[in-house]
Structure formats: structure tokens, C-alpha cells
Amino acid sequence: MSIGIKFIPLLIAGVAAMAWGLPAAHRLKKPFDLCAALVVLCGVIAFAMGVLLLFIPGFFR
């Protein structure tokens, strides 16, 4: 399990992106809300990749 520990920052970055982007997507004006929504999408992808790589280190090989 110590091999997958290096992917924890990917999990943290994904959660941080989602935590910032969800409220920002509703708070910001028209062109910037799209950017915040894209940040949320990237956060979801980063979190999912982090979970996969944390528990199954050779998943993408």
C-alpha cells in the first residue's frame, strides 16, 4: 500500500478543485462560471484518477 501513497496529493487537488468550483460556478458572472464548471470537471477527473491509482497502482499500465 505504500506505493500508492504518492497519489494522495492528486486526491487533495481534486477535492480542492471541486470545493472551489461548485460554489464559484453559481456565484460568478456569465463567462467565468463556465471556467469554474470546467475546474469542477477537472477536479472530478483528478479525484477519480487518484482513487484508482491509490488502490490499484498499475491501473493504467
Beta strands, then each sheet from edge to edge (+ up, - down):
end
